[in-house]
Amino acid sequence: MTADSSGSGTPTSASVGVDEPSLPTDPLTLAASWLPAADTPGPTMTLSTVGLDGYPDARTVLLSLFDGERLHFHTDSRSRKAAELAAVPRAAVTLHWPEAARQLVVVGDVAPVTEEEARAAYAARTRYLQVLAWVNDHAAAADTPARRREAWAAFVRGRAGTDLEPPSTWVGYALTPVRMVFWRGATDAASNRLAYDRRADGSWSRESWPG
């Protein structure tokens, strides 16, 4: 993804930052200027959940889609994160663009997406990631590297030339933000954060934080 509308990945005077005089009152508008369009492959992001043992848990996942309201991601229904989200359906995601000195942290409530949405996300995945959804299970994780490669090759051979359907364990989630924090770095001043919190009536408060 790029950090600005020019596609260069470098902030320009026309790019939307967090220190400009006219900032949107709705953080989803600002997020839309930072995140890729719906038909563009999403970046990776750190997904943080509450572990079943009460400690934080985190891992890197793909942002499948930002639909203007929610951030979508997908996983295996047998995974740790799926179990954690079933127990506590809240999470935070962190996206970082070091080349543009930007970071976005989104905290919110998580809910499963529809089967139609999950299937559409699977169809948009690369062939490698589609295969991964089928063969990346606990049995494979416990096997030797050589046997994992053999299982992968056998799966690919058996389905060569065919379109893959998502496995029954494929599941999608969408995070609805309650807090969004935009960080922008600088080389000639202190970095800063712009924090938006959703009020009970659905509007947003806005506050500047130290970087």
PyMOL commands that set and color helices and strands:
alter all, ss='L'
color gray80, all
select helices_A, chain A and resi 27-34+80-87+98-100+115-124+127-135+138-142+145-158
alter helices_A, ss='H'
color red, helices_A
select strands_A, chain A and resi 44-50+56-62+65-66+71-76+90-97+102-112+170-184+192-198+204-210
alter strands_A, ss='S'
color yellow, strands_A
deselect
rebuild
show_as cartoon
